[in-house]
Amino acid sequence: MKVLFIGNSHTYMNDMPELTRRMLEDSTGQPCLVTMLAYSGRSLKWHMEEEYFSERFSILHGGYDYCVIQEQAHPMGDEPDTIANAGRIIELCKKVGTKPVIFETWAEKRKPENQQEMNRRYRELAASQNVLLAPIGEVWSAAMEEHNIT
C-alpha cells in the first residue's frame, strides 16, 4: 500500500505518516510506503499555487492508493479556499484511482470553539466530494473531554 500525505505541521510534527505506516502494517501484515508533502503553516491553497507541479506530479505518477489531505488549521483557512483547493487535489486523485481522505484537524487549545466549525466543514467537504473522512479532530476533542484535559 502507498499513501501520500499533503499538509503542514499537523502532518509532520506529529509524524502522522510514520504512525499511519506502522498502524497499517500492524493491522494488515502488508508493507506500506508513505510519502509526505508537508510544509509549516501552509494551506491547501499554497500547495496548489506554489507547489502545484510537485503535488500534481506526485499524485498522477506516484501510484498511491490513498492521499491524505490536511488543511491549515491554526488559523483556519477560508472555507471557499479549502473547498476549491481540496477539490483540485481530489480531482487529481480520482483521475488515477487514488482514494482521497480528508484529514480533519483539531482546534487550537485557546480556541476550542473552532472544533465544531472544523467538524462541519470537513464533514460537508467529504460528503460533497464523496470521499473518506478521517475525523481526527472529533476523536481528539472527545479524548480531551473524557480525560478532563484543557
C-alpha positions as CSV (number, residue, x, y, z in Angstrom):
1,M,0.0,0.0,0.0
2,K,1.2,3.5,-0.8
3,V,-0.1,6.6,1.0
4,L,0.6,10.3,0.2
5,F,0.2,13.0,2.8
6,I,-0.4,16.6,1.7
7,G,-0.5,19.1,4.6
8,N,1.5,21.1,7.1
9,S,2.9,20.7,10.6
10,H,-0.2,18.8,11.8
11,T,1.2,16.1,9.5
12,Y,4.9,16.2,10.1
13,M,5.2,17.4,13.7
14,N,3.1,14.5,14.9
15,D,4.8,12.1,12.5
16,M,1.4,11.1,11.0
17,P,2.9,9.3,8.0
18,E,5.1,7.1,10.2
19,L,2.3,6.4,12.7
20,T,-0.1,5.5,9.8
21,R,2.5,3.3,8.2
22,R,3.0,1.3,11.4
23,M,-0.7,1.0,12.1
24,L,-1.4,-0.2,8.6
25,E,1.5,-2.7,8.6
26,D,0.5,-4.0,12.0
27,S,-3.2,-4.4,11.1
28,T,-2.7,-5.8,7.6
29,G,0.7,-7.6,7.8
30,Q,1.5,-5.9,4.4
31,P,4.2,-3.4,3.7
32,C,3.2,0.3,3.5
33,L,5.1,3.1,1.9
34,V,4.3,6.7,2.9
35,T,5.3,10.0,1.3
36,M,4.8,13.4,2.7
37,L,4.5,16.8,1.1
38,A,4.1,19.0,4.2
39,Y,5.4,22.5,4.9
40,S,5.0,24.5,8.1
41,G,1.9,26.7,8.3
42,R,0.9,26.1,4.7
43,S,-2.7,25.9,3.4
44,L,-4.0,23.8,0.6
45,K,-4.2,27.0,-1.4
46,W,-0.4,27.4,-1.0
47,H,0.1,23.8,-2.1
48,M,-2.0,24.3,-5.2
49,E,-0.4,27.6,-6.1
50,E,3.2,27.4,-5.0
51,E,3.8,23.7,-5.2
52,Y,1.2,22.7,-7.8
53,F,3.5,20.9,-10.2
54,S,5.1,18.9,-7.4
55,E,1.7,17.9,-6.0
56,R,0.3,17.2,-9.4
57,F,3.3,15.0,-10.4
58,S,3.3,13.1,-7.1
59,I,-0.5,12.3,-7.3
60,L,-0.6,11.5,-11.0
61,H,2.6,9.4,-11.2
62,G,3.2,8.2,-7.6
63,G,0.9,5.2,-7.8
64,Y,-0.7,6.0,-4.5
65,D,-3.6,4.0,-3.0
66,Y,-4.6,6.9,-0.7
67,C,-3.9,10.6,-0.5
68,V,-4.5,12.2,2.9
69,I,-5.4,15.9,2.5
70,Q,-4.8,18.1,5.6
71,E,-5.8,21.8,5.5
72,Q,-4.2,24.6,7.6
73,A,-5.9,24.7,11.0
74,H,-4.2,27.4,13.0
75,P,-5.7,29.7,11.9
76,M,-8.5,28.0,10.0
77,G,-8.4,29.0,6.4
78,D,-11.2,30.5,4.4
79,E,-13.8,27.8,3.7
80,P,-14.2,28.7,-0.1
81,D,-10.4,28.3,-0.5
82,T,-10.5,25.0,1.4
83,I,-13.3,23.6,-0.8
84,A,-11.7,24.8,-4.0
85,N,-8.2,23.6,-3.4
86,A,-9.2,20.3,-1.7
87,G,-11.4,19.8,-4.7
88,R,-8.5,20.3,-7.1
89,I,-6.4,17.7,-5.2
90,I,-9.4,15.3,-5.1
91,E,-9.9,15.7,-8.8
92,L,-6.3,14.7,-9.5
93,C,-6.6,11.7,-7.2
94,K,-9.8,10.5,-8.8
95,K,-8.1,10.7,-12.3
96,V,-5.7,8.0,-11.3
97,G,-7.8,5.9,-8.9
98,T,-6.2,7.2,-5.7
99,K,-8.6,7.4,-2.8
100,P,-8.7,10.9,-1.2
101,V,-9.0,11.1,2.6
102,I,-9.9,14.4,4.2
103,F,-7.9,14.7,7.4
104,E,-10.0,16.7,9.9
105,T,-7.6,18.6,12.2
106,W,-8.1,19.8,15.8
107,A,-8.8,23.3,17.0
108,E,-6.2,25.5,18.8
109,K,-6.1,24.9,22.5
110,R,-7.0,28.5,23.2
111,K,-9.9,28.4,20.7
112,P,-11.7,25.1,21.3
113,E,-14.9,26.6,20.0
114,N,-13.4,26.3,16.5
115,Q,-13.7,22.5,16.6
116,Q,-17.4,22.4,15.8
117,E,-16.8,24.6,12.7
118,M,-13.9,22.4,11.6
119,N,-16.0,19.3,12.0
120,R,-18.8,20.8,10.0
121,R,-16.5,22.0,7.2
122,Y,-14.7,18.7,6.8
123,R,-17.8,16.5,7.1
124,E,-19.5,18.6,4.4
125,L,-16.4,18.6,2.2
126,A,-16.0,14.8,2.4
127,A,-19.7,14.2,1.8
128,S,-20.0,16.6,-1.2
129,Q,-16.9,15.1,-2.8
130,N,-17.9,11.5,-1.9
131,V,-14.5,10.8,-0.3
132,L,-13.3,9.4,3.0
133,L,-13.1,11.4,6.2
134,A,-10.6,10.8,9.0
135,P,-12.3,12.6,11.9
136,I,-9.1,13.2,13.9
137,G,-10.3,16.4,15.4
138,E,-13.5,14.9,16.7
139,V,-11.7,12.0,18.3
140,W,-9.1,14.3,19.8
141,S,-11.8,16.6,21.3
142,A,-13.6,13.6,22.8
143,A,-10.4,12.2,24.3
144,M,-9.5,15.7,25.8
145,E,-13.0,16.0,27.3
146,E,-13.1,12.4,28.6
147,H,-9.8,12.9,30.4
148,N,-10.6,16.5,31.5
149,I,-7.6,18.0,29.7
150,T,-7.9,21.7,29.0
